[in-house]
Amino acid sequence: MRRKPHPSQLPPEGPGILMDAMRGFFLSLYLVLAIAGALAQTGPKKVMVLQATAYTSSVRETDSTPFVTSTGMRTRLGVLAVSPDLLRVLPYGTKVRLKDLGTVQGRGRGQFSYLFEGRVFVVADVMHPRMREKLDVWLPDRSTALRFGRRLVQLEVVEYPRR
């Protein structure tokens, strides 16, 4: 007399194996896309070393509206102007952190860190078209701006504006 085989020993009925394989494939695909999307949102932070100067709200350094940026924002500590060529990689509204690397001659590293530490800057203004790969930090008084001089800064993008 022959015994009935256990159900696990029987061949599958209908499209069971195919459905299981497709379910596994789509679950894996969904997982990979979810991880890729999360990485694209956070992504690696863009870091650049740029030459920086400082400007104030005086008519001799700006246009006829010295307290208003080209985006319409009021000037304040934390406002940056970038050269027109950088607007492609640092569009208006980009939030960044700055680190003082010292003068272009290599002196005074960290001398202006007190202005940068714990502060998020926003790109809200543009420099004269003749400038290339530079940024301007708005400062409240001319004497500090003159002491700032021409420095190297490390710029790290914190957040790009939503499109």
Backbone as JSON Lines, residues from 0, in Angstrom:
{"i":0,"aa":"M","n":[0.83,-1.16,0.0],"ca":[0.0,0.0,0.0],"c":[0.9,1.25,0.0]}
{"i":1,"aa":"R","n":[0.55,2.13,-0.81],"ca":[1.31,3.36,-1.0],"c":[0.82,4.47,-0.1]}
{"i":2,"aa":"R","n":[1.79,5.15,0.54],"ca":[1.39,6.28,1.4],"c":[1.33,7.56,0.59]}
{"i":3,"aa":"K","n":[0.49,8.44,1.04],"ca":[0.37,9.75,0.39],"c":[1.59,10.6,0.76]}
{"i":4,"aa":"P","n":[2.24,11.27,-0.21],"ca":[3.39,12.12,0.11],"c":[2.96,13.37,0.89]}
{"i":5,"aa":"H","n":[3.91,13.84,1.67],"ca":[3.68,15.08,2.44],"c":[3.51,16.25,1.45]}
{"i":6,"aa":"P","n":[2.66,17.26,1.77],"ca":[2.44,18.38,0.83],"c":[3.72,19.1,0.42]}
{"i":7,"aa":"S","n":[4.74,19.16,1.28],"ca":[5.98,19.85,0.91],"c":[6.76,19.08,-0.14]}
{"i":8,"aa":"Q","n":[6.43,17.77,-0.31],"ca":[7.13,16.95,-1.3],"c":[6.42,16.95,-2.64]}
{"i":9,"aa":"L","n":[5.25,17.56,-2.71],"ca":[4.5,17.6,-3.96],"c":[4.97,18.76,-4.82]}
{"i":10,"aa":"P","n":[4.9,18.62,-6.14],"ca":[5.24,19.75,-6.99],"c":[4.2,20.85,-6.8]}
{"i":11,"aa":"P","n":[4.6,22.11,-6.96],"ca":[3.64,23.2,-6.76],"c":[2.53,23.15,-7.78]}
{"i":12,"aa":"E","n":[1.4,23.61,-7.35],"ca":[0.25,23.65,-8.25],"c":[0.12,25.05,-8.81]}
{"i":13,"aa":"G","n":[-0.09,25.2,-10.06],"ca":[-0.33,26.5,-10.69],"c":[0.92,27.37,-10.7]}
{"i":14,"aa":"P","n":[0.72,28.67,-10.75],"ca":[1.84,29.61,-10.89],"c":[2.51,29.99,-9.56]}
{"i":15,"aa":"G","n":[2.49,29.18,-8.56],"ca":[3.02,29.49,-7.24],"c":[4.48,29.9,-7.23]}
{"i":16,"aa":"I","n":[5.35,29.11,-7.87],"ca":[6.79,29.41,-7.87],"c":[7.06,30.72,-8.61]}
{"i":17,"aa":"L","n":[6.4,30.89,-9.74],"ca":[6.58,32.11,-10.52],"c":[6.13,33.35,-9.74]}
{"i":18,"aa":"M","n":[5.0,33.23,-9.05],"ca":[4.49,34.35,-8.25],"c":[5.44,34.68,-7.1]}
{"i":19,"aa":"D","n":[5.97,33.65,-6.44],"ca":[6.92,33.88,-5.36],"c":[8.19,34.56,-5.87]}
{"i":20,"aa":"A","n":[8.67,34.13,-7.03],"ca":[9.87,34.73,-7.61],"c":[9.62,36.2,-7.98]}
{"i":21,"aa":"M","n":[8.46,36.48,-8.57],"ca":[8.13,37.86,-8.95],"c":[7.97,38.74,-7.71]}
{"i":22,"aa":"R","n":[7.33,38.21,-6.69],"ca":[7.14,38.96,-5.45],"c":[8.5,39.3,-4.83]}
{"i":23,"aa":"G","n":[9.41,38.34,-4.81],"ca":[10.75,38.57,-4.28],"c":[11.51,39.61,-5.1]}
{"i":24,"aa":"F","n":[11.37,39.52,-6.44],"ca":[12.04,40.48,-7.3],"c":[11.53,41.9,-7.05]}
{"i":25,"aa":"F","n":[10.23,42.08,-7.01],"ca":[9.67,43.41,-6.82],"c":[9.95,43.96,-5.42]}
{"i":26,"aa":"L","n":[9.98,43.1,-4.44],"ca":[10.32,43.54,-3.09],"c":[11.78,44.02,-3.04]}
{"i":27,"aa":"S","n":[12.67,43.28,-3.69],"ca":[14.09,43.68,-3.75],"c":[14.24,45.0,-4.51]}
{"i":28,"aa":"L","n":[13.53,45.13,-5.63],"ca":[13.6,46.35,-6.43],"c":[13.1,47.54,-5.62]}
{"i":29,"aa":"Y","n":[12.01,47.37,-4.9],"ca":[11.45,48.44,-4.08],"c":[12.45,48.86,-3.0]}
{"i":30,"aa":"L","n":[13.09,47.89,-2.38],"ca":[14.07,48.17,-1.34],"c":[15.28,48.93,-1.89]}
{"i":31,"aa":"V","n":[15.79,48.52,-3.04],"ca":[16.93,49.19,-3.66],"c":[16.56,50.63,-4.03]}
{"i":32,"aa":"L","n":[15.36,50.84,-4.6],"ca":[14.94,52.19,-4.97],"c":[14.73,53.07,-3.74]}
{"i":33,"aa":"A","n":[14.22,52.5,-2.66],"ca":[14.03,53.28,-1.44],"c":[15.37,53.74,-0.87]}
{"i":34,"aa":"I","n":[16.35,52.86,-0.87],"ca":[17.68,53.22,-0.37],"c":[18.32,54.27,-1.27]}
{"i":35,"aa":"A","n":[18.2,54.09,-2.59],"ca":[18.78,55.06,-3.53],"c":[18.11,56.43,-3.36]}
{"i":36,"aa":"G","n":[16.81,56.46,-3.14],"ca":[16.12,57.73,-2.93],"c":[16.57,58.41,-1.66]}
{"i":37,"aa":"A","n":[16.76,57.65,-0.61],"ca":[17.22,58.23,0.65],"c":[18.63,58.79,0.5]}
{"i":38,"aa":"L","n":[19.49,58.08,-0.22],"ca":[20.85,58.58,-0.43],"c":[20.86,59.82,-1.31]}
{"i":39,"aa":"A","n":[19.95,59.87,-2.29],"ca":[19.9,61.04,-3.17],"c":[19.45,62.28,-2.39]}
{"i":40,"aa":"Q","n":[18.57,62.11,-1.42],"ca":[18.11,63.25,-0.65],"c":[19.19,63.76,0.29]}
{"i":41,"aa":"T","n":[19.85,62.86,0.99],"ca":[20.89,63.3,1.9],"c":[22.17,63.52,1.12]}
{"i":42,"aa":"G","n":[22.56,62.53,0.35],"ca":[23.71,62.62,-0.52],"c":[24.97,63.11,0.18]}
{"i":43,"aa":"P","n":[26.08,63.02,-0.51],"ca":[27.3,63.56,0.06],"c":[27.24,65.08,0.04]}
{"i":44,"aa":"K","n":[27.76,65.7,1.05],"ca":[27.75,67.16,1.14],"c":[28.79,67.72,0.18]}
{"i":45,"aa":"K","n":[28.39,68.74,-0.54],"ca":[29.32,69.41,-1.45],"c":[30.2,70.35,-0.63]}
{"i":46,"aa":"V","n":[31.51,70.22,-0.78],"ca":[32.46,71.05,-0.05],"c":[33.38,71.72,-1.07]}
{"i":47,"aa":"M","n":[33.57,73.03,-0.91],"ca":[34.43,73.79,-1.82],"c":[35.31,74.72,-1.0]}
{"i":48,"aa":"V","n":[36.47,75.03,-1.51],"ca":[37.33,76.05,-0.92],"c":[37.32,77.23,-1.88]}
{"i":49,"aa":"L","n":[36.89,78.38,-1.37],"ca":[36.72,79.57,-2.2],"c":[37.41,80.77,-1.56]}
{"i":50,"aa":"Q","n":[37.67,81.75,-2.4],"ca":[38.19,83.02,-1.91],"c":[37.0,83.86,-1.46]}
{"i":51,"aa":"A","n":[37.12,84.47,-0.28],"ca":[36.02,85.26,0.25],"c":[36.49,86.66,0.62]}
{"i":52,"aa":"T","n":[35.58,87.59,0.44],"ca":[35.78,88.95,0.92],"c":[34.53,89.29,1.72]}
{"i":53,"aa":"A","n":[34.49,90.5,2.27],"ca":[33.33,90.92,3.05],"c":[32.81,92.23,2.48]}
{"i":54,"aa":"Y","n":[31.5,92.44,2.64],"ca":[30.92,93.71,2.21],"c":[29.94,94.2,3.26]}
{"i":55,"aa":"T","n":[29.63,95.48,3.19],"ca":[28.67,96.09,4.11],"c":[27.57,96.76,3.31]}
{"i":56,"aa":"S","n":[26.61,97.31,4.0],"ca":[25.5,97.99,3.33],"c":[25.8,99.46,3.11]}
{"i":57,"aa":"S","n":[26.88,99.75,2.43],"ca":[27.16,101.15,2.1],"c":[26.99,101.31,0.6]}
{"i":58,"aa":"V","n":[26.56,102.48,0.19],"ca":[26.3,102.75,-1.23],"c":[27.59,102.61,-2.03]}
{"i":59,"aa":"R","n":[28.73,102.85,-1.43],"ca":[30.0,102.73,-2.17],"c":[30.33,101.27,-2.49]}
{"i":60,"aa":"E","n":[29.7,100.3,-1.79],"ca":[29.99,98.88,-2.03],"c":[28.83,98.15,-2.71]}
{"i":61,"aa":"T","n":[27.67,98.78,-2.79],"ca":[26.49,98.12,-3.34],"c":[25.83,99.02,-4.37]}
{"i":62,"aa":"D","n":[24.58,98.71,-4.69],"ca":[23.83,99.57,-5.61],"c":[23.02,100.6,-4.82]}
{"i":63,"aa":"S","n":[21.98,101.12,-5.41],"ca":[21.21,102.19,-4.76],"c":[20.31,101.68,-3.63]}
{"i":64,"aa":"T","n":[20.2,100.37,-3.47],"ca":[19.41,99.8,-2.36],"c":[20.34,98.96,-1.49]}
{"i":65,"aa":"P","n":[21.14,99.6,-0.65],"ca":[22.2,98.89,0.07],"c":[21.73,97.89,1.12]}
{"i":66,"aa":"F","n":[20.5,97.98,1.61],"ca":[20.04,97.05,2.64],"c":[19.15,95.94,2.09]}
{"i":67,"aa":"V","n":[19.06,95.84,0.76],"ca":[18.23,94.83,0.12],"c":[19.1,94.04,-0.86]}
{"i":68,"aa":"T","n":[19.06,92.7,-0.76],"ca":[19.85,91.86,-1.66],"c":[19.13,91.73,-3.0]}
{"i":69,"aa":"S","n":[19.78,91.07,-3.95],"ca":[19.17,90.89,-5.28],"c":[17.95,89.97,-5.24]}
{"i":70,"aa":"T","n":[17.78,89.22,-4.16],"ca":[16.6,88.37,-4.03],"c":[15.47,89.07,-3.27]}
{"i":71,"aa":"G","n":[15.75,90.28,-2.78],"ca":[14.74,91.01,-2.02],"c":[14.86,90.83,-0.51]}
{"i":72,"aa":"M","n":[15.8,90.01,-0.07],"ca":[16.01,89.78,1.36],"c":[16.74,90.97,1.97]}
{"i":73,"aa":"R","n":[16.43,91.28,3.2],"ca":[17.15,92.33,3.93],"c":[18.53,91.8,4.31]}
{"i":74,"aa":"T","n":[19.53,92.66,4.27],"ca":[20.87,92.24,4.66],"c":[20.92,91.98,6.16]}
{"i":75,"aa":"R","n":[21.7,91.0,6.53],"ca":[21.89,90.61,7.93],"c":[23.09,89.69,7.98]}
{"i":76,"aa":"L","n":[23.59,89.46,9.18],"ca":[24.7,88.52,9.35],"c":[24.17,87.13,8.97]}
{"i":77,"aa":"G","n":[24.82,86.49,8.05],"ca":[24.36,85.2,7.55],"c":[23.98,85.26,6.07]}
{"i":78,"aa":"V","n":[24.09,86.45,5.46],"ca":[23.79,86.6,4.04],"c":[25.09,86.52,3.25]}
{"i":79,"aa":"L","n":[25.05,85.76,2.14],"ca":[26.2,85.63,1.25],"c":[25.85,86.13,-0.13]}
{"i":80,"aa":"A","n":[26.84,86.72,-0.78],"ca":[26.75,87.02,-2.21],"c":[27.78,86.12,-2.89]}
{"i":81,"aa":"V","n":[27.4,85.53,-4.01],"ca":[28.33,84.67,-4.74],"c":[28.55,85.26,-6.13]}
{"i":82,"aa":"S","n":[29.68,84.91,-6.72],"ca":[29.95,85.37,-8.08],"c":[28.95,84.7,-9.02]}
{"i":83,"aa":"P","n":[28.62,85.34,-10.14],"ca":[27.59,84.81,-11.04],"c":[27.86,83.38,-11.53]}
{"i":84,"aa":"D","n":[29.13,83.01,-11.7],"ca":[29.43,81.66,-12.17],"c":[29.07,80.6,-11.13]}
{"i":85,"aa":"L","n":[29.06,80.96,-9.85],"ca":[28.72,79.99,-8.79],"c":[27.22,79.8,-8.61]}
{"i":86,"aa":"L","n":[26.41,80.68,-9.21],"ca":[24.96,80.53,-9.07],"c":[24.46,79.22,-9.65]}
{"i":87,"aa":"R","n":[25.21,78.62,-10.56],"ca":[24.79,77.32,-11.12],"c":[24.93,76.21,-10.09]}
{"i":88,"aa":"V","n":[25.96,76.27,-9.25],"ca":[26.17,75.22,-8.24],"c":[25.66,75.64,-6.86]}
{"i":89,"aa":"L","n":[25.51,76.95,-6.64],"ca":[24.99,77.47,-5.38],"c":[23.85,78.45,-5.69]}
{"i":90,"aa":"P","n":[22.69,77.93,-6.1],"ca":[21.6,78.83,-6.47],"c":[21.08,79.62,-5.27]}
{"i":91,"aa":"Y","n":[20.35,80.7,-5.57],"ca":[19.75,81.5,-4.49],"c":[18.99,80.6,-3.53]}
{"i":92,"aa":"G","n":[19.14,80.84,-2.24],"ca":[18.44,80.05,-1.23],"c":[19.24,78.88,-0.69]}
{"i":93,"aa":"T","n":[20.41,78.6,-1.27],"ca":[21.26,77.51,-0.78],"c":[21.77,77.86,0.61]}
{"i":94,"aa":"K","n":[21.66,76.91,1.53],"ca":[22.15,77.12,2.9],"c":[23.51,76.43,3.04]}
{"i":95,"aa":"V","n":[24.46,77.16,3.61],"ca":[25.83,76.66,3.71],"c":[26.43,76.97,5.08]}
{"i":96,"aa":"R","n":[27.49,76.25,5.41],"ca":[28.32,76.55,6.58],"c":[29.69,76.96,6.07]}
{"i":97,"aa":"L","n":[30.33,77.86,6.79],"ca":[31.65,78.35,6.39],"c":[32.67,78.04,7.48]}
{"i":98,"aa":"K","n":[33.91,77.82,7.04],"ca":[35.02,77.61,7.96],"c":[36.17,78.5,7.49]}
{"i":99,"aa":"D","n":[36.71,79.29,8.38],"ca":[37.79,80.22,8.06],"c":[39.1,79.46,7.91]}
{"i":100,"aa":"L","n":[39.71,79.54,6.74],"ca":[40.99,78.87,6.49],"c":[42.16,79.85,6.5]}
{"i":101,"aa":"G","n":[41.89,81.12,6.82],"ca":[42.96,82.11,6.89],"c":[43.06,82.95,5.64]}
{"i":102,"aa":"T","n":[44.01,83.85,5.63],"ca":[44.18,84.73,4.48],"c":[44.7,83.94,3.29]}
{"i":103,"aa":"V","n":[44.66,84.56,2.13],"ca":[45.16,83.88,0.93],"c":[46.67,83.66,1.02]}
{"i":104,"aa":"Q","n":[47.35,84.41,1.9],"ca":[48.77,84.2,2.13],"c":[49.02,83.12,3.18]}
{"i":105,"aa":"G","n":[47.96,82.58,3.77],"ca":[48.1,81.48,4.72],"c":[48.21,81.89,6.18]}
{"i":106,"aa":"R","n":[47.86,83.13,6.51],"ca":[47.95,83.58,7.9],"c":[46.55,83.76,8.49]}
{"i":107,"aa":"G","n":[46.47,83.78,9.82],"ca":[45.22,84.1,10.51],"c":[44.13,83.06,10.41]}
{"i":108,"aa":"R","n":[44.5,81.81,10.31],"ca":[43.51,80.74,10.23],"c":[42.62,80.74,11.46]}
{"i":109,"aa":"G","n":[41.32,80.76,11.25],"ca":[40.36,80.71,12.35],"c":[40.11,82.04,13.03]}
{"i":110,"aa":"Q","n":[40.71,83.1,12.55],"ca":[40.57,84.42,13.18],"c":[39.12,84.9,13.17]}
{"i":111,"aa":"F","n":[38.34,84.5,12.15],"ca":[36.94,84.92,12.05],"c":[35.98,83.76,12.3]}
{"i":112,"aa":"S","n":[36.47,82.73,12.97],"ca":[35.6,81.59,13.27],"c":[34.4,81.98,14.12]}
{"i":113,"aa":"Y","n":[34.58,83.0,14.97],"ca":[33.47,83.43,15.82],"c":[32.28,83.91,14.99]}
{"i":114,"aa":"L","n":[32.51,84.36,13.78],"ca":[31.41,84.77,12.9],"c":[30.74,83.58,12.23]}
{"i":115,"aa":"F","n":[31.48,82.48,12.06],"ca":[31.01,81.35,11.28],"c":[30.44,80.2,12.1]}
{"i":116,"aa":"E","n":[31.0,79.95,13.29],"ca":[30.63,78.77,14.07],"c":[29.16,78.8,14.46]}
{"i":117,"aa":"G","n":[28.49,77.7,14.2],"ca":[27.08,77.55,14.58],"c":[26.13,78.39,13.75]}
{"i":118,"aa":"R","n":[26.6,78.98,12.67],"ca":[25.75,79.85,11.85],"c":[25.58,79.23,10.47]}
{"i":119,"aa":"V","n":[24.34,79.23,10.0],"ca":[24.05,78.78,8.64],"c":[23.85,80.03,7.79]}
{"i":120,"aa":"F","n":[24.62,80.12,6.72],"ca":[24.55,81.25,5.8],"c":[23.63,80.89,4.63]}
{"i":121,"aa":"V","n":[23.04,81.89,4.02],"ca":[22.16,81.66,2.88],"c":[22.63,82.52,1.7]}
{"i":122,"aa":"V","n":[22.65,81.9,0.52],"ca":[23.01,82.62,-0.7],"c":[21.81,83.48,-1.1]}
{"i":123,"aa":"A","n":[21.98,84.81,-1.0],"ca":[20.85,85.7,-1.27],"c":[21.24,86.89,-2.14]}
{"i":124,"aa":"D","n":[22.49,86.95,-2.59],"ca":[22.93,88.1,-3.36],"c":[23.94,87.63,-4.4]}
{"i":125,"aa":"V","n":[24.21,88.49,-5.37],"ca":[25.17,88.15,-6.42],"c":[26.2,89.28,-6.52]}
{"i":126,"aa":"M","n":[27.42,88.88,-6.84],"ca":[28.51,89.85,-6.97],"c":[28.54,90.41,-8.41]}
{"i":127,"aa":"H","n":[29.44,91.33,-8.64],"ca":[29.62,91.91,-9.97],"c":[29.99,90.8,-10.97]}
{"i":128,"aa":"P","n":[29.53,90.9,-12.21],"ca":[29.8,89.84,-13.21],"c":[31.28,89.57,-13.47]}
{"i":129,"aa":"R","n":[32.18,90.51,-13.18],"ca":[33.61,90.27,-13.43],"c":[34.22,89.28,-12.44]}
{"i":130,"aa":"M","n":[33.54,89.05,-11.31],"ca":[34.06,88.13,-10.29],"c":[33.85,86.68,-10.71]}
{"i":131,"aa":"R","n":[34.8,85.84,-10.36],"ca":[34.73,84.41,-10.67],"c":[35.14,83.6,-9.45]}
{"i":132,"aa":"E","n":[34.36,82.56,-9.12],"ca":[34.65,81.63,-8.03],"c":[34.99,82.34,-6.72]}
{"i":133,"aa":"K","n":[34.16,83.29,-6.36],"ca":[34.35,84.05,-5.11],"c":[33.03,84.21,-4.4]}
{"i":134,"aa":"L","n":[33.13,84.52,-3.12],"ca":[31.92,84.85,-2.37],"c":[32.2,86.04,-1.48]}
{"i":135,"aa":"D","n":[31.12,86.71,-1.13],"ca":[31.16,87.91,-0.3],"c":[30.3,87.66,0.93]}
{"i":136,"aa":"V","n":[30.83,87.88,2.1],"ca":[30.1,87.71,3.35],"c":[29.64,89.09,3.81]}
{"i":137,"aa":"W","n":[28.36,89.23,4.09],"ca":[27.86,90.52,4.57],"c":[28.25,90.68,6.04]}
{"i":138,"aa":"L","n":[28.82,91.83,6.37],"ca":[29.17,92.15,7.76],"c":[28.56,93.51,8.12]}
{"i":139,"aa":"P","n":[28.23,93.7,9.38],"ca":[27.52,94.92,9.77],"c":[28.36,96.19,9.78]}
{"i":140,"aa":"D","n":[29.69,96.08,9.9],"ca":[30.47,97.33,9.93],"c":[31.7,97.23,9.03]}
{"i":141,"aa":"R","n":[32.09,98.38,8.53],"ca":[33.19,98.49,7.57],"c":[34.54,98.09,8.16]}
{"i":142,"aa":"S","n":[34.79,98.41,9.42],"ca":[36.11,98.1,10.01],"c":[36.32,96.57,10.08]}
{"i":143,"aa":"T","n":[35.29,95.84,10.45],"ca":[35.41,94.36,10.48],"c":[35.57,93.82,9.06]}
{"i":144,"aa":"A","n":[34.85,94.4,8.13],"ca":[34.96,93.96,6.73],"c":[36.37,94.19,6.21]}
{"i":145,"aa":"L","n":[36.97,95.31,6.56],"ca":[38.33,95.59,6.11],"c":[39.33,94.64,6.77]}
{"i":146,"aa":"R","n":[39.15,94.35,8.06],"ca":[40.02,93.38,8.75],"c":[39.86,91.98,8.16]}
{"i":147,"aa":"F","n":[38.64,91.65,7.72],"ca":[38.38,90.35,7.11],"c":[39.26,90.17,5.88]}
{"i":148,"aa":"G","n":[39.36,91.21,5.08],"ca":[40.24,91.18,3.91],"c":[39.84,90.15,2.89]}
{"i":149,"aa":"R","n":[40.85,89.51,2.3],"ca":[40.63,88.45,1.32],"c":[41.1,87.16,1.96]}
{"i":150,"aa":"R","n":[40.17,86.23,2.17],"ca":[40.46,85.0,2.91],"c":[40.04,83.78,2.1]}
{"i":151,"aa":"L","n":[40.54,82.65,2.52],"ca":[40.05,81.38,1.98],"c":[39.05,80.82,2.98]}
{"i":152,"aa":"V","n":[37.93,80.34,2.47],"ca":[36.94,79.7,3.34],"c":[36.56,78.35,2.76]}
{"i":153,"aa":"Q","n":[36.27,77.44,3.66],"ca":[35.73,76.15,3.24],"c":[34.23,76.27,3.34]}
{"i":154,"aa":"L","n":[33.55,76.03,2.24],"ca":[32.09,76.13,2.18],"c":[31.52,74.73,2.09]}
{"i":155,"aa":"E","n":[30.59,74.4,2.98],"ca":[29.91,73.1,2.95],"c":[28.42,73.35,2.77]}
{"i":156,"aa":"V","n":[27.85,72.75,1.72],"ca":[26.42,72.92,1.46],"c":[25.64,72.13,2.49]}
{"i":157,"aa":"V","n":[24.71,72.81,3.17],"ca":[23.84,72.17,4.16],"c":[22.55,71.73,3.48]}
{"i":158,"aa":"E","n":[22.0,72.62,2.64],"ca":[20.71,72.31,2.02],"c":[20.55,73.15,0.75]}
{"i":159,"aa":"Y","n":[20.11,72.49,-0.32],"ca":[19.78,73.21,-1.54],"c":[18.32,73.64,-1.47]}
{"i":160,"aa":"P","n":[17.97,74.73,-2.16],"ca":[16.57,75.18,-2.13],"c":[15.68,74.17,-2.86]}
{"i":161,"aa":"R","n":[14.43,74.12,-2.45],"ca":[13.47,73.24,-3.15],"c":[13.11,73.87,-4.47]}
{"i":162,"aa":"R","n":[12.95,73.06,-5.45],"ca":[12.61,73.58,-6.8],"c":[11.14,73.45,-7.07]}
